[in-house]
Amino acid sequence: MMKGTERKNIEIGTKVKVVQKQDQRSGKLTDGVVQKVLTNSHTHPHGIKVMLDTGVVGRVKEILSEKTD
């Protein structure tokens, strides 16, 4: 399992688990497929911010799989 702190590991179509802003305290993770990468920097200590195909925005905590086709 890869960490979601490096942008090069995350592409559109990658299956990930993200933490949404309102879930940061509880640590609740939401899984989905990356639709858009929102963080511009190469790394971020709290995870790269992405938008999932469901419209959910959050920071990547876990990368579940390589790009899905």
KOLLO-368633 format. One record per atom (N, C-alpha, C, O): residue number from 1; chain; x, y, z. Coordinates in steps of 0.001 Angstrom, whole numbers, plus 500000, padded with zeros to 6 digits. Each point is the difference from the previous one (the first is absolute). Example, Ala and Ser with C-alpha at 12.3 -4.5 7.8 and 13.67 -1.06 7.14 Angstrom:
! KOLLO-368633
1 A 513190 494310 507800;
1 A 499110 501190 500000;
1 A 500900 501200 500000;
1 A 501036 499981 500665;
2 A 498614 501069 498615;
2 A 500820 501190 500060;
2 A 499230 501090 500730;
2 A 500509 501108 500169;
! end
This chain:
! KOLLO-368633
1 A 500843 498801 500000;
1 A 499157 501199 500000;
1 A 500880 501252 500000;
1 A 500910 500127 500819;
2 A 498816 500777 498272;
2 A 500781 501236 499921;
2 A 499295 501115 500753;
2 A 498774 500029 500102;
3 A 502023 500877 500419;
3 A 499463 501197 500660;
3 A 499577 501006 498932;
3 A 500527 500000 498888;
4 A 498524 500849 501461;
4 A 499487 500967 499033;
4 A 500630 501372 500103;
4 A 499352 501004 499703;
5 A 501931 499056 500724;
5 A 500621 501314 500196;
5 A 500797 500473 498788;
5 A 500461 501141 499977;
6 A 499711 497997 499008;
6 A 500752 500380 498806;
6 A 499093 499993 498779;
6 A 499322 499014 499712;
7 A 500681 502115 499575;
7 A 499087 500145 498861;
7 A 500307 499024 498875;
7 A 499093 499589 499276;
8 A 502178 500032 500567;
8 A 500361 499098 498895;
8 A 499358 498618 500146;
8 A 499890 499267 499017;
9 A 499685 500369 502203;
9 A 499358 498702 500221;
9 A 498509 500002 499680;
9 A 499367 498945 499982;
10 A 500071 502237 499766;
10 A 498545 500125 499849;
10 A 499665 500499 498601;
10 A 500450 501067 499581;
11 A 498760 498152 499713;
11 A 499554 500394 498662;
11 A 498483 499939 499956;
11 A 499364 499410 500874;
12 A 500072 501200 498109;
12 A 498562 499885 499783;
12 A 499699 498524 499732;
12 A 500659 499357 499183;
13 A 498338 500123 501516;
13 A 499655 498591 499852;
13 A 500593 499116 501085;
13 A 499699 498808 500046;
14 A 501143 501748 500835;
14 A 500583 499223 501101;
14 A 498968 499827 501111;
14 A 499307 500954 500355;
15 A 500585 497836 500197;
15 A 499077 499729 501114;
15 A 500712 500364 501303;
15 A 501096 499513 500277;
16 A 498267 501351 500517;
16 A 500637 500522 501206;
16 A 499019 500056 501171;
16 A 498792 499841 499826;
17 A 501752 500387 501365;
17 A 499193 500345 501176;
17 A 500390 501411 500393;
17 A 501184 500306 500140;
18 A 497813 500565 500039;
18 A 500259 501390 500378;
18 A 499323 500314 501327;
18 A 499042 499338 500398;
19 A 501477 501689 500282;
19 A 499329 500538 501176;
19 A 499443 501361 499603;
19 A 500731 500860 499507;
20 A 497971 499329 500710;
20 A 499370 501280 499704;
20 A 500264 500974 501148;
20 A 500281 499585 501125;
21 A 499626 501704 498582;
21 A 500282 501039 500996;
21 A 499215 499761 501297;
21 A 500560 500083 501093;
22 A 498153 499623 498781;
22 A 499176 499841 501200;
22 A 500290 498694 500737;
22 A 499559 499819 501135;
23 A 501179 499270 498231;
23 A 500315 498708 500626;
23 A 501421 499938 500553;
23 A 500435 498949 500470;
24 A 500294 502172 499478;
24 A 501399 499966 500424;
24 A 500158 499607 501464;
24 A 500927 499265 500340;
25 A 498193 501208 500526;
25 A 500101 499658 501414;
25 A 499713 498527 500248;
25 A 500705 499349 500771;
26 A 498263 500122 498579;
26 A 499634 498596 500215;
26 A 500907 499056 499217;
26 A 500164 498837 500366;
27 A 500425 501676 498549;
27 A 500866 499158 499182;
27 A 499231 499085 499058;
27 A 500578 499077 499426;
28 A 498116 501171 500408;
28 A 499170 499171 499116;
28 A 500484 500149 498556;
28 A 500191 501110 499504;
29 A 500002 497742 499834;
29 A 500487 500008 498620;
29 A 498870 499680 499036;
29 A 499097 499223 500310;
30 A 500971 501387 498524;
30 A 499030 499774 498933;
30 A 500775 499475 498804;
30 A 500999 500602 499606;
31 A 498561 498282 499803;
31 A 500742 499550 498824;
31 A 499284 500351 498717;
31 A 498784 500183 499961;
32 A 502017 499904 498984;
32 A 499476 500370 498699;
32 A 501112 500054 498973;
32 A 501141 499623 500265;
33 A 498499 500854 498561;
33 A 500940 500069 498883;
33 A 500296 501474 499705;
33 A 499089 500822 499904;
34 A 502196 499494 499956;
34 A 500417 501390 499773;
34 A 499481 500496 498654;
34 A 500211 499375 498960;
35 A 499098 501777 501092;
35 A 499527 500643 498769;
35 A 500887 501191 499666;
35 A 500196 500327 498829;
36 A 500341 500321 502207;
36 A 500768 501233 499818;
36 A 500996 500133 501145;
36 A 499652 499768 501158;
37 A 501598 500608 498519;
37 A 501009 500266 501030;
37 A 500005 501506 500242;
37 A 500209 500784 499073;
38 A 499559 499617 502181;
38 A 499839 501421 500315;
38 A 501264 500647 500569;
38 A 500153 501218 499922;
39 A 500749 497987 500646;
39 A 501242 500551 500564;
39 A 501005 500225 498881;
39 A 500219 499119 499168;
40 A 500400 502078 500811;
40 A 500976 500310 498963;
40 A 501420 499593 500359;
40 A 500799 499704 499112;
41 A 499532 500275 502193;
41 A 501371 499674 500396;
41 A 500266 498505 499838;
41 A 499068 499200 499921;
42 A 502213 500431 500030;
42 A 500382 498597 499789;
42 A 499673 499125 501200;
42 A 499667 498825 499848;
43 A 500428 501755 501352;
43 A 499678 499244 501211;
43 A 499180 500875 500935;
43 A 500021 501227 499903;
44 A 499252 498119 501009;
44 A 499284 500714 501047;
44 A 499988 499095 501227;
44 A 499637 498829 499895;
45 A 500759 501699 501278;
45 A 500135 499147 501186;
45 A 498693 499343 500453;
45 A 500032 498933 500613;
46 A 498825 501685 499097;
46 A 498713 499437 500428;
46 A 499308 499210 498896;
46 A 498905 499475 500206;
47 A 501725 500436 498626;
47 A 499405 499272 498890;
47 A 499627 500938 498866;
47 A 499667 501164 500222;
48 A 500393 498319 498571;
48 A 499651 500771 498810;
48 A 498483 500157 499948;
48 A 499264 499030 500180;
49 A 500276 502190 499575;
49 A 498552 500243 499936;
49 A 499488 499621 498621;
49 A 500552 500413 498980;
50 A 498376 498790 501006;
50 A 499409 499536 498741;
50 A 498486 500123 500059;
50 A 499405 500136 501069;
51 A 499990 499813 497746;
51 A 498547 499864 499903;
51 A 499728 498603 499456;
51 A 500576 499587 498994;
52 A 498536 499693 501688;
52 A 499637 498656 499554;
52 A 498910 500080 498936;
52 A 499404 501055 499784;
53 A 500346 497825 499560;
53 A 498965 499968 498955;
53 A 498609 500252 500560;
53 A 499065 500248 499239;
54 A 500783 499692 502087;
54 A 498710 500274 500647;
54 A 499840 501478 500346;
54 A 498946 500421 500475;
55 A 502127 500381 499281;
55 A 499957 501414 500336;
55 A 500564 500304 501378;
55 A 500121 501166 500377;
56 A 500228 497790 500383;
56 A 500585 500173 501335;
56 A 501410 500560 499863;
56 A 500776 499531 499167;
57 A 499559 501469 501644;
57 A 501356 500561 500016;
57 A 500653 499630 501324;
57 A 499408 500164 501066;
58 A 501809 499337 498851;
58 A 500713 499641 501224;
58 A 501468 499778 499721;
58 A 500443 500059 498853;
59 A 500319 499682 502218;
59 A 501428 499741 499883;
59 A 500253 498500 499994;
59 A 499444 499269 500820;
60 A 501393 500274 498258;
60 A 500270 498573 499841;
60 A 500787 499490 501204;
60 A 501065 500526 500324;
61 A 498402 498450 500331;
61 A 500679 499352 501115;
61 A 500583 498661 499568;
61 A 501056 499597 500488;
62 A 498265 499711 498601;
62 A 500484 498703 499520;
62 A 499725 499885 498513;
62 A 498972 500454 499499;
63 A 501975 498926 499810;
63 A 499808 499694 498587;
63 A 499700 498503 499927;
63 A 500837 499179 500375;
64 A 497974 500467 499142;
64 A 499555 498608 500027;
64 A 500472 499212 498783;
64 A 500333 498821 500116;
65 A 499697 501820 498722;
65 A 500365 499259 498807;
65 A 500586 500944 498978;
65 A 499878 501221 500105;
66 A 500754 498195 498915;
66 A 500496 500779 498871;
66 A 498796 500499 499217;
66 A 498856 499673 500316;
67 A 501413 501108 498677;
67 A 498964 500582 499156;
67 A 499041 498924 499468;
67 A 500435 498955 499515;
68 A 498264 501312 500583;
68 A 498999 499068 499458;
68 A 499591 500474 498615;
68 A 499861 501201 499768;
69 A 499945 497863 499312;
69 A 499624 500376 498631;
69 A 498539 499761 499743;
69 A 499516 500262 498899;
! end
